[in-house]
Amino acid sequence: MTVTELIADSQERMLTELQAGQERIVEANKQMAEAVKGMIPTEMFDSASLPAMPGMGELPEPAEMIDGYFDFAAKVSDISRTFYKDMVAVWTPEKA
C-alpha cells in the first residue's frame, strides 16, 4: 500500500467513525428529548410568551445559521486549497 493509499484509508476510517459518533449523539439526544417532553412546559418554546428583546425577531432560524456557517467554511477551504497549491507551484522546481 502506498503512502497516499494509507493516508486516504486513515481519513476514510476517521470520517466513518466521526459520522458514527455523531449519529450516536443524535440518537441519545432524541431519547433524552422524548424522556423529558412532558416535563417542559410548551410555553417555554412559544416566542409570544417570551419577553421582547431588541433584534431577536431579525435573527435567522438556527438551521439557516448553520448553513451559512458551513457555506462560509467551504469557501474558506476552497480559497485555502488554491492558495496552498499556488504556493507549492511557486516553490516546486520545473522539471527539465
C-alpha positions in Angstrom: 0.0 0.0 0.0 1.4 3.4 -0.9 1.6 6.3 1.5 -1.2 8.1 -0.4 -3.4 5.0 0.0 -2.6 4.7 3.7 -3.5 8.4 4.2 -6.7 8.0 2.2 -7.6 4.8 4.2 -6.9 6.5 7.5 -9.0 9.6 6.5 -11.9 7.4 5.4 -11.8 5.4 8.7 -11.7 8.7 10.7 -14.7 10.1 8.8 -16.7 6.9 9.2 -16.0 7.0 13.0 -16.9 10.7 13.2 -20.2 10.1 11.5 -21.0 7.1 13.6 -20.2 9.1 16.8 -22.4 11.9 15.6 -25.3 9.5 14.8 -25.0 8.1 18.4 -25.1 11.6 19.9 -28.2 12.5 17.8 -29.9 9.3 18.9 -29.1 9.9 22.5 -30.5 13.4 22.3 -33.7 12.1 20.7 -34.1 9.7 23.6 -33.5 12.5 26.1 -35.9 14.8 24.4 -38.6 12.2 24.3 -38.0 11.4 28.0 -38.4 15.0 29.2 -41.0 16.0 26.6 -43.9 16.1 29.1 -41.8 17.8 31.8 -41.1 21.0 30.0 -44.0 23.5 29.6 -44.6 24.2 25.9 -45.0 27.9 26.8 -41.2 28.0 27.2 -40.9 27.5 23.4 -43.7 29.9 22.4 -42.0 33.1 21.3 -45.1 35.1 22.1 -44.7 34.3 25.8 -41.0 35.4 25.9 -40.0 38.9 26.9 -39.4 41.2 23.9 -35.7 41.7 23.2 -34.4 44.2 20.6 -33.3 42.5 17.4 -34.4 39.0 18.3 -37.1 38.9 15.6 -34.4 39.6 13.0 -32.2 36.6 13.8 -32.3 33.8 11.3 -33.5 30.3 12.2 -30.8 28.0 13.7 -30.7 25.8 10.5 -30.2 28.9 8.4 -27.3 30.0 10.6 -25.7 26.5 10.4 -26.0 26.5 6.6 -24.4 30.0 6.5 -21.5 28.9 8.7 -20.7 25.8 6.7 -21.1 27.6 3.4 -18.6 30.2 4.6 -16.3 27.4 5.9 -16.4 25.7 2.5 -15.5 28.9 0.7 -12.6 29.4 3.1 -11.4 25.8 2.5 -11.6 26.3 -1.3 -9.7 29.5 -1.2 -7.1 27.9 1.1 -6.7 24.9 -1.2 -6.0 27.2 -4.1 -3.5 29.3 -2.0 -1.5 26.2 -0.9 -1.4 24.8 -4.4 -0.2 28.1 -5.7 2.5 28.2 -3.0 3.6 24.7 -3.9 3.8 25.6 -7.5 5.9 28.7 -6.7 8.4 26.6 -4.8 8.4 23.4 -6.9 11.4 23.4 -9.4 10.4 23.0 -13.0 11.3 19.6 -14.5 13.8 19.6 -17.2 
